[in-house]
Amino acid sequence: MSHTTGQLMPMPPRFTTLVALLFVAWPAVDLGAWELNGAKSIIATAADGTRIPLGSVEFTPAAGGHSTFKVALDRGPFSDHFLSMREFKCLQGGTELTCHVPYPYAHPGTVKPGDFAWLEHSLLFFYKAPSEFGAKLWNGVYFEFRETSSGLVGKPSAVDLNLIAAPPANLSAPPFRAALRDEMPLQARWIRSVSIE
């Protein structure tokens, strides 16, 4: 009986072909794909590129391809402002105050790929000069989310938040549909985008 030491046995051609196919197919399986599942960070990006952590959103998978969500804003980056007989949590940068407006009515609190309207309604803001009196709800900012490989990125558009001063006729439908949102130049506001990462 003879033994060969220090040499590797050649692999059968079919085995070599199988291994090659696995390596070719492997990149198609993205184990790090972003999902609507678990805790994610809410980040605002300011005009100078500063990233401001605003809080978190917790996604929980539900039936029909949906996920439920809960938004929790941190107190740290916000200051309290009493405007028009209401308290608002606001961010200040440069000559602009950006204030969060909680959506005031019960809603399903669900999202699905391609439909983030209720999450967008949970992150409504208005802007004003710090010296201006009262809440400028007609200066509303609505961040419309688009899915990317690393999360959701919200592009700003203009809305009149006075629309939700009274309950919408249909509480199960997000009121700020596309027809009620106006284009806003990306460079117009101090807060340029809001992202979920």
N, C-alpha and C positions, 0 to 999 in steps of 0.2 A: 504494500500500500504506500503510495507516495503522497506527500503533503506539500502544498505550495504556500510558503510564508511570505508576508510582505507584499502580496499582490491581491488586487481586488478582482473578484470574478466578474466578467462582463455581464451586464444586465440583458435579459431577453429583449428583443426589439419591441415586442408588444408592451412590455412594462415601461420602457423608456418613452414610448408614444403616449401612454396613459399619464405619466408624470408631467410631460410637456403640456398636455391638454389641461391638466389641473392648474398649472401655473398661468396659462393663458386665460382661463376662466376666472381665476381668483379675484382680479380687480373688480369684476362685476358685482361682487358681494361686498357692499360697504357696511362693515360692522359698526362704523361710527356715524351712520346717517342720523340727521337731526329728526327727532320725533316729538309729537305733541304728548309727551309723557314725562312726568317727574317735575322737579323744581327747576325753573329757569330764571335767569337774572333779567331785570328790566334796566336798560341803559339808555340814557339820553346823551346825545352828542351835541356839544355847543359849537358856536361859530368858530372858535379857535381850535377845534378838534378835541377839546377836553371831553372825556367820557365820565358821565355822572351816574353812579349807581342809584337808581330810584327805589328799588325793592325787588320783589320776586313775584312770579306767577307759578302756581302749582297746577299741572295738568294731570288728569286722571282719565285713562281710556274708558269709553262708554260704548253703548250699542250703536250699530249702524255706521261705524267709522268715525263717530264723534269723540270728542274729549270734553269733559267738564273742566272748568278752571276757577281758581280763586286768586285774586290779585291782593298782594300785601305791600303797601308802600312803606318805606323806612322813614322815620322822622328826621334822621340826620341831615340830608341835603335840603330839607324844606324849612322855611320859616313861616310862622303863623301871621296871617293878615286878616283883619276884620274889615270886610268890604261889603257895602250895601246890606248891612245888618246880618251878614253871614261870615263864618270863618272859613278861610281858604288856606291850603298849604301851597306855598309859592317858592319858586326858584328865582334867584336874582342874578343877572349877569349883564354887565355893561349898563345900558340905559333901558333895560327891559325886565319886567317882572312876568314870569310865566306861572300861572296858577292852575292847579288840578281841579277839575269839576267832577265830583263823583256822579255817576249816572243815578238819578234819584228814584228809579222804579224797579220793581222786581223783574227779572228776566231769566231766561233759561240757563245762562252761563255756560254755553256750549260753543265749541268751534269744531271745524273739520278742515282738512286740507283744501285750500282755495276759498274758504269762508271763515273769516276772522272777525266778522262784524261786531259780535258781542264783546270781544276782547277790545276792539277799537273803541267801542262805546264806554268801556271801563277806564280808558286812558284819554279822556277829553281834557283840553286845556284852553285857557284864554290868555291873551297877553295884554299888557298895558305898561305905560311909563310909571315908575315908582311914585312920581309926583301927582299923578292923576287920581282924582277922587272916585271911589266906588269900583264895583266889578264891571268890566267891559265885556259882557257876555256876547255881544255881537262880534267881538274879535276872537271868535272861537277857532281852535286848531284841532283838526281831526287827522290822526295818523293812520293812513291806510297801509295795512301790512301786506308784504309780499314774501313768499317763502324763498329762502336761499339754502345753500348747503350747510350753513352754520346757524341758522335760526330764522327769525322774522325781522324784516326791516320796514319801518313805518315811514312813508313819505307824507309830508304835511299837506293838507288842503284846508281851505277856509270854510267855516260853518258859522251860523248864527245860533248860539246855544240858548237863546231865548225860546227856540222852538220846543225845548223840553221843560219850559216853565210850567206847562200843564201836561197831564198824562196823555200820551198818544192814544188814538182810538184803538189800536191793536197793540197790546202790550207784548205780544209774542213776536212782533216783527221789529227789527232795529229801525228807528225812525230816520237816521241820517243816511238815507239811500244816496246813490251816486248823483242823482239829479239835484240834491240839496247841498252838494259840496262843490266849491269853486277851486279852480287851479290856484296854487300859491307858488311863487318862485322859490326854488330850493334855498336861495340865499336870503330870503326876506326876513326870517326870524332868528332870534338868538339861539333857540333850540332848533337845530337843523333836522334831527331825526330821533326817533325812539325805536329801539330794537329789543327783541327778546332773544336771549342767547343761552 
